[in-house]
């Protein structure tokens, strides 16, 4: 492409004679900005004009583009993102060029003849209005010292990227990174904070932008969000907190650090291949003593004892803070606290360096024992311990404070605020979140033992959200992360209760395309059933159905069919007039899911047969209140719409035959459902290029829908839209205008009513 664009000049330059590999390296450096366009090229076109480039683009470049309109859109997006550099007037000038070849030529001319690199730093787009999450958390108001480390981070980022802030757990790495960002916030257009949860790709996918929708999978979200991050430059900063793995253990790490923005990781691991800033103990005689007094001013009269307390807890920042807060909360004298801390009976010398390990093997016994002792000395009430027990199940990245209050059915936040005041809970006021420090989370889990029985209120709240999963519009990442965290951390002492929780968690995650975690839920369900010897037919059939869904994720349709057929065979033995509602509902759902599997295999006839069976079962048990007829028909119509969206017309026609048959059998040919059926037939006729039957079906739909529910509704709006499209394509402009006006009229009336 480069040679096509600059052919008239390049063919006379030495570079044209070089080996392809060498040329490709050179061209790539021009494109990325690592090397400027050679002066020979600039002067050649400055003297001869750009008509030859225009002709080359029109004749050689554009014919080889896969999607010209998409290329134009991306180029204009680059222009918009560069307004701070090129100015609004120049950006408007570019956007008004309608000819694609002329636009590309104008952009190339402007780019190569204007040396922005020597005058400006390329600026990132401001994400503040569209990024709904990952804002910088609140900085600890008691942060002191670390001036040298703050300067070192700034200098390291000038010369290196990425930079790792490393050190022992609880030494203040996260606070240091946040404080650096806060002190330098005017320097950065964007500051993005991500709490690492084991996978960088998932961290990116789980960011929330204002135009994300609930029907987007993790892969779709990742691709969309990554395109935005690739637009960031050195005036933007990303902090990846809690990156407690070695870089080689995250498959996406090497690609992630190729982003053009500045990146800071905090990690407990010893990192050798990247630039690091080591966070070690603060000065015992000055900084740590001052930190202690910040949290416990009354201790200033006992300086020698305070210094000994600091030495006893190994100069560990988090433990020093908690020791000071515990001294205030407990009402003890400093000498009493020192004596209690010295009873921690591990033979580790005071001040000994804590060895760093990767992942979760970092913990040092003495540190944990001190934290446990401080938790015990806090003299917390049963209610406060209850709050900590439940919070220890939730993500370390934090949960919304108000959500936690609602999930726990707390009337007031007095006890939560007390725990925040005395350092057991972290509060991020900027993002309205609360969380536990990872070390404290471990200690609290050990001390309070969160079980299904003791945390039932929290589980019931999350379970209810799963059951009401149709109520959310946007992908609820905070709920998803909470469900996953609880399922992994809780101690199961009530198998039946927890099994039901997991069984309803699976479809919730499936609805929001959290597909990567579905096999984990299935394994957990299987474990609970084995451990607590739960083997009812419904539970076994449901597990088989979930296993089938996991096979579908791998496109192993054969095994998915086998699992669902086996599940059906288990429940068919219970298919009698006396079947209970759960058995009947599950059997119908299994046939419905089997139908979907057949559709994926392009076996439309078998899919339609299974779908009909699913519907018949619902009708058979209608006396149980299993479902309304219209609900089942609506599910079938949703399936038809999905097939039409994917242009799978053949299977859509097969399901539509079943739908029409059921409507005429159960309702009538004047019902709204029959009108929708005719609308779908008209759409299919249009997709197959059959204007005459399409017109007949769409006009019939217009008549039936109008008589059934009037004109001011989405069904009629859709009918008008397709009739307008049909007549426009069929060269009947007067009819096209008539239905365009009808469409616009309905659209306006619906908007006003909303």
C-alpha positions in Angstrom: 0.0 0.0 0.0 2.8 2.4 0.8 4.4 1.7 -2.5 1.1 2.2 -4.3 0.6 5.6 -2.6 4.1 7.0 -3.1 5.0 5.0 -6.3 6.0 8.0 -8.4 8.6 9.0 -5.9 9.7 5.7 -4.5 10.4 4.1 -7.9 13.3 6.5 -8.3 14.7 6.1 -4.8 17.3 3.6 -3.5 14.8 2.1 -1.0 12.8 0.6 -3.9 15.6 -1.7 -4.8 16.0 -3.2 -1.2 14.8 -6.6 -0.1 11.1 -6.8 0.8 11.8 -7.5 4.5 14.0 -4.4 4.8 11.5 -2.2 3.0 8.6 -3.5 5.2 10.6 -2.6 8.3 11.2 0.9 7.0 7.6 1.5 5.9 6.3 0.2 9.3 8.4 2.8 11.1 6.9 5.5 8.9 3.4 4.4 9.8 4.0 4.1 13.5 5.9 7.4 13.7 9.2 5.9 14.8 10.8 7.4 11.8 9.8 10.5 9.8 8.8 10.4 6.1 12.1 11.1 4.2 12.7 14.6 3.1 13.1 13.4 -0.5 9.5 12.3 -0.5 8.3 15.5 1.1 10.1 17.8 -1.3 9.1 15.6 -4.3 5.4 16.0 -3.7 5.7 19.6 -2.4 7.1 20.5 -5.8 5.2 18.3 -8.2 1.8 18.3 -6.4 -0.3 15.6 -5.0 -2.4 14.6 -8.1 -0.3 11.5 -8.7 -1.0 10.3 -5.1 -4.7 11.0 -5.7 -4.7 8.9 -8.9 -2.7 6.1 -7.2 -5.2 6.0 -4.3 -8.2 6.0 -6.6 -6.8 3.4 -9.0 -4.6 1.1 -6.8 -5.5 1.6 -3.1 -9.3 1.9 -2.9 -10.0 -1.1 -5.2 -8.0 -3.3 -2.7 -9.8 -2.1 0.4 -12.2 -4.6 1.8 -14.7 -2.0 3.1 -14.2 1.6 1.8 -17.0 3.1 3.9 -15.5 1.6 7.1 -12.1 2.9 6.2 -13.5 6.4 5.7 -15.3 6.2 9.1 -12.1 5.2 10.9 -10.1 8.0 9.2 -12.7 10.6 10.2 -12.6 9.1 13.7 -8.8 9.7 13.8 -9.5 13.3 12.7 -12.0 13.8 15.5 -9.5 12.4 18.1 -6.9 14.8 16.8 -8.9 18.0 17.1 -6.6 19.2 20.0 -3.7 19.0 17.6 -5.1 20.1 14.2 -7.9 22.4 15.3 -11.7 22.3 14.8 -11.5 24.3 11.5 -9.2 21.8 9.9 -11.2 18.9 11.2 -14.4 20.3 9.7 -12.6 20.9 6.4 -11.7 17.2 6.3 -15.1 15.9 7.2 -16.8 17.9 4.4 -14.8 16.1 1.7 -17.2 13.6 0.1 -14.9 11.9 -2.3 -13.0 9.0 -0.6 -9.8 9.3 -2.7 -9.7 13.0 -2.1 -10.2 12.6 1.6 -7.4 10.1 1.9 -5.1 12.2 -0.2 -5.9 15.3 1.9 -5.1 13.5 5.1 -1.8 12.1 3.8 -0.8 15.5 2.5 -1.6 17.2 5.8 0.1 14.4 7.8 3.4 14.3 5.9 3.8 18.1 5.4 3.1 19.0 9.1 5.7 17.9 11.6 3.4 17.7 14.6 5.8 15.5 16.5 8.3 18.3 17.0 5.6 20.8 18.2 3.1 18.7 20.1 2.6 15.6 22.1 -0.1 13.5 20.6 -3.1 13.8 22.8 -5.5 11.1 23.9 -9.3 11.4 23.6 -10.9 12.4 26.9 -12.8 9.4 28.2 -14.3 11.1 31.2 -17.8 11.3 29.7 -18.0 7.8 28.3 -16.1 5.7 30.8 -18.4 4.7 33.6 -16.0 2.7 35.7 -12.3 2.3 36.5 -12.0 5.8 37.9 -9.1 6.4 40.3 -10.0 5.3 43.8 -9.9 7.7 46.7 -6.4 8.4 48.1 -5.8 7.7 51.8 -6.0 11.1 53.6 -3.4 9.9 56.1 -0.8 9.1 53.4 2.6 10.4 54.5 6.2 10.1 53.3 7.3 8.2 50.2 8.6 11.4 48.5 11.6 9.6 47.0 9.4 6.8 45.7 7.0 9.2 44.1 9.8 11.0 42.3 11.3 7.7 41.3 7.9 6.6 39.7 7.7 9.8 37.7 11.3 9.6 36.5 10.9 5.9 35.6 7.8 6.6 33.5 9.7 9.2 31.6 12.3 6.7 30.5 10.4 3.3 30.7 7.1 1.7 30.1 5.7 -0.2 31.9 6.8 0.4 35.5 6.3 -2.1 38.3 5.8 -0.9 41.9 6.8 -4.0 43.9 7.0 -4.9 47.6 5.5 -7.0 50.4 1.8 -7.3 50.9 0.4 -4.4 53.0 3.5 -2.2 52.5 1.5 0.5 50.7 2.1 -0.2 46.9 -1.5 0.6 45.9 -1.6 3.8 48.0 1.7 4.9 46.5 0.5 4.3 42.9 -2.8 6.1 43.6 -1.1 9.0 45.3 1.3 9.4 42.4 -1.7 9.5 40.0 -3.6 12.0 42.2 -0.6 14.3 42.5 -0.1 14.2 38.7 -3.7 14.2 37.6 -3.3 17.5 35.7 -0.6 15.9 33.7 -2.8 13.1 32.4 -5.9 13.4 30.1 -7.1 10.0 31.5 -6.2 8.0 34.6 -7.7 4.5 34.5 -7.5 2.2 37.5 -8.0 -1.6 37.1 -8.0 -4.2 39.9 -6.3 -7.3 38.4 -8.5 -10.4 38.8 -6.3 -12.9 37.1 -6.8 -12.0 33.4 -5.9 -8.7 31.7 -8.3 -9.4 28.8 -11.2 -9.8 31.2 -10.1 -6.6 33.1 -10.5 -4.8 29.8 -13.7 -6.5 28.8 -15.2 -5.7 32.2 -14.6 -1.9 31.9 -17.9 -0.1 31.4 -18.5 2.4 28.7 -21.8 4.3 28.1 -22.7 2.5 24.9 -22.0 -1.1 26.2 -25.1 -3.3 26.0 -26.2 -6.4 27.9 -26.2 -8.5 24.8 -22.5 -8.0 24.1 -20.2 -11.0 25.0 -16.9 -10.6 26.8 -15.1 -11.0 23.4 -17.2 -8.3 21.9 -16.6 -6.0 24.8 -12.9 -6.7 24.8 -12.5 -5.8 21.1 -14.6 -2.7 21.6 -12.8 -1.5 24.7 -9.3 -2.3 23.3 -10.0 -0.2 20.2 -10.6 2.8 22.6 -7.4 2.0 24.7 -5.3 1.9 21.5 -6.2 5.6 21.0 -4.5 6.6 24.2 -1.1 8.2 24.2 1.6 9.1 26.7 -0.8 11.7 28.3 -2.9 8.9 29.7 -2.1 6.6 32.6 -3.4 3.1 33.3 -2.8 1.5 36.8 -3.1 -2.3 37.1 -3.4 -2.9 40.8 -2.8 -6.2 42.5 -0.9 -7.8 39.6 0.3 -10.6 41.8 1.5 -13.0 39.0 4.6 -13.1 36.9 4.2 -11.3 33.5 4.7 -14.5 31.6 1.7 -16.0 33.4 -0.8 -13.7 31.7 -1.1 -14.5 28.1 -2.1 -11.0 27.1 0.5 -9.1 29.0 3.0 -8.6 26.2 0.3 -7.2 23.9 -1.1 -5.1 26.6 2.1 -3.2 27.3 2.4 -2.3 23.7 -0.3 0.4 24.3 1.0 3.9 23.8 -0.1 5.2 27.1 1.8 5.0 30.4 1.3 1.8 32.5 2.0 1.2 36.2 1.6 -2.2 37.8 1.6 -2.9 41.5 2.8 -6.4 42.4 4.0 -8.6 45.2 6.3 -10.5 42.8 10.0 -9.9 42.3 10.1 -8.6 38.7 13.5 -8.6 37.0 12.8 -7.9 33.2 11.0 -4.6 33.6 11.7 -1.3 35.4 10.7 -1.5 39.1 10.2 0.8 42.0 10.7 -1.1 45.3 8.5 -0.2 48.2 10.2 -1.2 51.5 9.7 -0.3 55.1 9.3 3.4 55.9 11.7 5.1 58.3 10.9 3.7 61.8 12.0 6.8 63.8 10.2 9.4 61.7 7.6 8.3 59.1 6.1 5.2 60.8 5.9 7.0 64.1 4.2 10.0 62.4 1.8 7.5 60.7 1.0 5.9 64.1 0.2 9.3 65.6 -2.0 10.2 62.6 -4.2 7.3 63.6 -3.8 7.5 67.3 -2.9 11.1 68.5 -3.2 10.1 72.2 -0.1 7.9 71.9 2.3 10.8 71.5 3.2 10.5 75.2 4.5 7.0 74.8 7.0 7.4 71.9 9.4 4.7 73.1 6.6 2.1 73.4 5.2 3.1 70.1 8.6 2.6 68.4 8.8 -0.9 70.0 5.3 -1.7 68.8 6.4 -0.7 65.3 9.5 -2.9 65.5 7.4 -5.8 66.9 5.1 -5.8 63.9 8.1 -5.8 61.5 7.6 -2.1 60.4 4.8 -3.4 58.2 2.7 -0.4 57.1 -0.8 -1.9 57.2 -0.2 -3.5 60.6 1.2 -0.3 62.0 -2.0 1.6 60.9 -4.2 -1.1 62.3 -2.2 -1.2 65.6 -2.7 2.5 66.0 -6.5 2.3 65.2 -6.9 -0.8 67.5 -5.2 1.1 70.3 -7.8 3.9 70.0 -10.8 1.5 69.6 -9.8 -0.9 72.5 -9.0 1.8 75.0 -5.9 -0.1 76.0 -2.6 1.5 77.1 0.3 1.2 74.6 2.2 -1.1 77.0 -0.8 -3.5 77.0 -1.0 -3.6 73.2 2.8 -4.2 73.0 2.5 -7.1 75.4 -0.4 -8.7 73.4 1.5 -8.4 70.1 4.5 -10.0 71.7 2.4 -13.1 72.5 2.2 -14.0 68.8 4.4 -17.1 69.1 6.2 -17.4 65.8 10.0 -17.5 65.8 10.7 -14.8 63.2 13.2 -12.2 64.1 11.9 -8.6 64.4 12.4 -6.7 61.2 13.3 -9.8 59.1 12.6 -9.3 55.4 9.5 -10.9 54.2 10.3 -13.1 51.3 8.2 -12.4 48.1 6.5 -15.1 46.2 4.3 -15.1 43.2 0.5 -15.5 43.4 -1.0 -16.4 46.8 2.1 -17.9 48.5 3.3 -14.5 49.7 1.9 -14.5 53.2 4.2 -14.3 56.1 3.1 -16.1 59.3 4.0 -13.3 61.8 2.2 -10.7 59.8 -0.9 -12.8 59.7 -0.7 -13.5 63.4 -0.4 -9.8 64.2 -3.4 -8.9 62.1 -5.4 -11.7 63.7 -4.5 -10.4 67.1 -5.5 -6.8 66.2 -8.8 -8.1 64.9 -9.4 -9.8 68.3 -8.3 -6.7 70.2 -10.7 -4.5 68.3 -13.5 -5.6 70.6 -15.9 -5.8 67.7 -19.6 -6.5 68.2 -21.3 -9.5 66.8 -22.9 -7.3 64.2 -19.6 -5.8 63.1 -18.0 -9.3 62.8 -21.1 -10.4 60.8 -20.5 -7.5 58.4 -16.8 -8.4 58.0 -17.6 -12.1 57.5 -19.9 -11.3 54.6 -17.6 -8.7 53.1 -14.8 -11.2 53.1 -16.8 -13.2 50.5 -17.0 -10.2 48.1 -14.4 -9.1 45.5 -11.2 -7.4 46.8 -11.8 -4.8 44.1 -14.8 -3.6 46.2 -18.6 -3.4 46.0 -20.9 -0.3 46.0 -21.5 0.7 49.6 -25.2 1.2 49.1 -25.6 -2.2 47.4 -23.8 -3.9 50.3 -26.3 -2.2 52.6 -29.2 -3.5 50.6 -27.8 -7.0 50.1 -27.3 -7.3 53.9 -30.7 -5.7 54.8 -29.0 -3.2 57.0 -31.2 -0.4 58.3 -28.2 1.9 58.9 -24.5 2.0 58.0 -23.4 2.8 61.6 -21.4 -0.4 62.0 -19.9 -0.2 58.5 -18.8 3.3 59.1 -17.3 2.3 62.5 -15.2 -0.4 60.7 -14.2 2.1 58.1 -13.1 4.5 60.9 -10.9 1.9 62.6 -9.3 0.7 59.4 -10.9 -2.7 59.0 -12.8 -1.6 55.9 -11.4 0.6 53.1 -13.8 3.2 51.7 -13.4 4.6 48.2 -15.5 7.7 48.5 -14.9 8.8 44.9 -16.4 5.6 43.5 -18.8 5.0 46.5 -17.2 1.6 47.2 -16.1 -0.4 50.2 -13.6 -3.3 50.3 -11.2 -5.2 52.4 -7.4 -5.2 52.0 -6.4 -8.6 50.5 -4.4 -9.5 53.6 -7.3 -8.6 55.9 -9.7 -10.5 53.7 -7.7 -13.7 54.4 -7.4 -13.0 58.1 -11.1 -12.2 58.5 -12.1 -15.4 56.5 -10.0 -17.4 58.9 -11.4 -15.8 62.0 -15.1 -15.6 61.1 -15.4 -18.6 58.8 -18.1 -17.4 56.3 -20.5 -20.3 55.5 -23.7 -20.7 53.6 -25.6 -20.8 56.8 -24.0 -17.8 58.5 -24.1 -15.7 55.2 -27.6 -16.6 54.1 -28.9 -13.0 53.9 -26.2 -12.1 51.4 -26.8 -15.2 49.4 -30.6 -14.7 49.4 -30.1 -11.2 48.0 -27.8 -12.3 45.3 -30.0 -15.3 44.5 -33.0 -13.0 44.1 -31.0 -10.8 41.6 -30.3 -14.0 39.6 -34.0 -14.9 39.5 -35.0 -11.4 38.4 -32.3 -11.2 35.7 -34.7 -9.7 33.2 -34.7 -6.4 35.1 -31.2 -5.2 34.3 -30.5 -3.3 31.1 -26.7 -2.9 31.2 -24.2 -5.7 32.0 -24.0 -5.6 35.8 -20.3 -6.3 36.3 -20.3 -5.6 40.0 -23.0 -8.2 40.6 -21.3 -10.8 38.3 -18.0 -10.3 40.1 -19.7 -10.7 43.5 -21.5 -13.9 42.4 -18.2 -15.4 41.3 -16.3 -14.3 44.4 -19.0 -15.7 46.7 -19.2 -19.0 44.9 -15.4 -19.5 45.2 -14.9 -18.3 48.8 -17.8 -19.5 50.8 -17.7 -22.6 53.0 -20.6 -24.9 52.0 -22.4 -26.3 55.1 -25.9 -26.5 53.5 -25.6 -28.3 50.2 -29.2 -28.1 49.1 -29.4 -24.3 49.7 -26.2 -23.6 47.9 -27.0 -26.0 45.0 -30.1 -24.0 44.2 -28.0 -20.8 44.3 -25.6 -22.2 41.8 -28.3 -23.6 39.6 -29.9 -20.1 39.2 -26.5 -18.4 38.9 -25.7 -20.4 35.8 -28.5 -18.9 33.5 -27.8 -15.4 35.0 -24.1 -15.6 33.8 -25.2 -17.2 30.6 -27.7 -14.3 29.9 -24.9 -11.8 30.3 -22.4 -13.8 28.2 -20.0 -14.6 31.1 -19.3 -17.7 29.1 -15.8 -18.4 30.4 -17.1 -19.1 33.9 -19.9 -21.4 33.0 -17.7 -24.6 33.2 -16.6 -23.5 36.7 -20.2 -23.3 37.9 -21.0 -26.7 36.3 -18.0 -28.2 38.2 -19.1 -26.6 41.4 -22.7 -27.9 41.0 -21.3 -31.4 40.3 -19.1 -31.2 43.4 -21.9 -30.1 45.7 -24.2 -32.9 44.4 -21.6 -35.5 45.0 -20.5 -34.1 48.4 -24.0 -33.9 49.8 -25.4 -36.9 47.9 -28.1 -34.9 46.1 -29.4 -37.0 43.2 -33.0 -36.1 42.5 -34.0 -36.5 38.8 -34.5 -32.8 38.3 -31.1 -31.9 39.7 -29.4 -34.6 37.6 -31.2 -33.5 34.4 -30.4 -29.8 35.0 -26.7 -30.7 35.5 -26.7 -32.6 32.2 -28.3 -29.5 30.5 -25.6 -27.2 31.9 -22.9 -29.6 30.7 -24.5 -29.6 27.3 -24.3 -25.8 27.3 -20.6 -26.0 28.0 -20.2 -28.4 25.1 -21.9 -25.8 22.9 -19.3 -23.2 23.9 -16.8 -25.5 22.3 -19.1 -26.1 19.3 -19.3 -29.7 20.2 -22.9 -30.1 19.1 -22.9 -33.9 19.1 -22.1 -34.2 22.8 -24.5 -31.4 23.6 -27.3 -33.3 21.9 -26.4 -36.5 23.8 -26.4 -34.7 27.2 -29.8 -33.1 26.5 -31.3 -36.3 25.2 -30.1 -38.1 28.3 -31.5 -35.4 30.5 -34.9 -35.7 28.7 -34.9 -39.4 29.1 -34.5 -39.0 32.9 -37.5 -36.6 33.2 -39.7 -38.4 30.6 -40.0 -41.2 33.2 -41.7 -38.7 35.4 -43.9 -37.3 32.6 -47.3 -38.1 34.0 -50.5 -36.2 34.8 -49.3 -35.9 38.4 -45.9 -34.3 37.5 -45.0 -31.3 39.7 -44.4 -27.8 38.3 -40.6 -28.0 38.5 -40.5 -31.3 36.6 -42.9 -30.1 33.9 -41.1 -26.7 33.5 -37.7 -28.3 33.3 -38.8 -30.9 30.7 -40.3 -28.2 28.5 -37.1 -26.2 28.8 -35.0 -29.2 27.9 -36.9 -29.7 24.7 -36.6 -26.0 23.9 -32.8 -26.1 24.5 -32.6 -29.3 22.4 -34.4 -27.4 19.6 -31.8 -24.6 19.8 -29.0 -27.2 19.6 -30.5 -28.7 16.4 -30.8 -25.2 14.9 -27.1 -24.7 15.4 -26.6 -28.0 13.6 -28.8 -26.8 10.7 -31.3 -29.5 11.4 -34.4 -27.4 11.2 -37.1 -30.1 11.0 -35.8 -31.8 14.2 -35.6 -28.3 15.8 -39.2 -27.5 15.0 -40.4 -30.9 16.3 -38.5 -30.4 19.6 -39.9 -26.8 19.9 -43.4 -28.0 19.3 -43.0 -30.7 22.0 -41.8 -28.0 24.5 -44.9 -25.9 23.8 -47.2 -28.9 24.1 -45.8 -29.8 27.5 -46.5 -26.2 28.7 -50.1 -26.4 27.5 -50.5 -29.9 29.1 -49.6 -28.5 32.5 -51.3 -25.1 32.1 -53.4 -25.9 35.1 -50.3 -25.7 37.3 -49.8 -22.1 36.2 -46.7 -23.2 34.3 -46.9 -20.4 31.8 -49.3 -18.3 29.8 -49.8 -19.3 26.2 -48.6 -15.9 25.0 -45.3 -16.2 26.9 -44.5 -19.4 25.1 -45.4 -17.9 21.7 -43.3 -14.8 22.5 -40.3 -17.1 23.1 -40.8 -18.7 19.7 -41.1 -15.3 18.0 -37.9 -14.2 19.7 -36.2 -17.3 18.2 -37.6 -16.4 14.7 -36.2 -12.9 15.1 -32.8 -14.1 16.1 -32.7 -16.4 13.1 -33.7 -13.6 10.8 -31.0 -11.3 12.2 -28.4 -14.0 11.4 -30.0 -14.4 7.9 -30.8 -18.1 8.7 -34.0 -17.9 6.6 -34.5 -21.6 6.1 -34.7 -22.4 9.8 -36.7 -19.2 10.5 -39.4 -20.5 8.0 -39.5 -23.9 9.7 -40.0 -22.3 13.2 -42.5 -19.8 11.7 -44.6 -22.7 10.4 -44.9 -24.1 13.9 -45.6 -20.6 15.3 -48.4 -20.0 12.8 -49.9 -23.4 13.4 -50.0 -22.9 17.2 -51.5 -19.3 16.8 -54.4 -20.6 14.6 -54.9 -23.6 16.9 -54.9 -21.7 20.2 -55.9 -18.1 19.2 -57.4 -16.8 15.9 -56.5 -15.3 12.6 -57.5 -11.8 13.9 -55.1 -11.9 16.9 -52.1 -9.7 17.4 -49.9 -12.8 17.3 -51.2 -13.7 13.8 -50.6 -10.2 12.7 -46.9 -10.5 13.9 -46.8 -13.9 12.0 -47.8 -12.1 8.8 -45.2 -9.4 9.4 -42.5 -12.0 9.8 -43.6 -13.7 6.6 -43.4 -10.4 4.8 -39.9 -9.8 6.0 -38.8 -13.3 4.9 -40.4 -12.7 1.4 -38.4 -9.4 1.1 -35.2 -11.2 2.1 -35.9 -13.8 -0.6 -36.6 -11.1 -3.2 -40.3 -11.8 -3.6 -42.0 -8.4 -3.7 -45.6 -9.5 -4.5 -46.1 -12.0 -1.6 -44.2 -9.6 0.6 -46.6 -6.8 -0.1 -49.6 -9.1 0.5 -48.3 -10.3 3.9 -47.2 -6.8 5.1 -50.5 -5.2 4.2 -52.4 -8.1 5.9 -50.1 -7.5 9.0 -51.0 -3.8 8.9 -54.7 -4.5 8.9 -54.6 -7.2 11.6 -52.2 -5.3 14.0 -54.2 -2.0 13.5 -57.5 -3.7 14.4 -56.0 -5.6 17.4 -53.9 -2.8 19.1 -54.1 0.3 17.0 -51.3 2.1 15.2 -49.2 3.7 18.0 -47.0 0.7 18.8 -43.6 -0.8 17.8 -45.3 -3.6 15.8 -47.0 -1.1 13.5 -43.9 1.1 13.3 -41.9 -1.9 12.0 -44.7 -2.8 9.5 -44.6 0.8 8.1 -40.9 0.7 7.9 -40.8 -2.5 5.8 -43.6 -1.3 3.6 -41.7 1.9 2.9 -38.6 -0.1 2.1 -40.6 -2.4 -0.1 -42.2 0.3 -2.2 -38.9 2.3 -2.4 -37.1 -0.8 -3.8 -40.2 -1.6 -6.0 -40.1 1.8 -7.7 -43.4 3.0 -6.2 -42.3 6.4 -4.8 -45.8 7.7 -3.9 -46.5 4.6 -1.8 -43.0 4.8 -0.3 -43.6 8.4 0.8 -47.0 7.5 2.2 -45.5 4.8 4.5 -42.5 6.9 5.3 -44.8 9.5 6.7 -46.8 6.9 8.6 -43.6 5.5 10.1 -42.3 9.0 11.1 -45.7 9.8 12.6 -45.8 6.7 14.8 -42.2 7.2 15.8 -42.9 10.8 17.0 -46.1 9.8 18.9 -44.3 6.9 20.6 -41.4 9.2 21.6 -43.8 11.8 23.0 -45.6 9.2 25.1 -42.3 7.9 26.5 
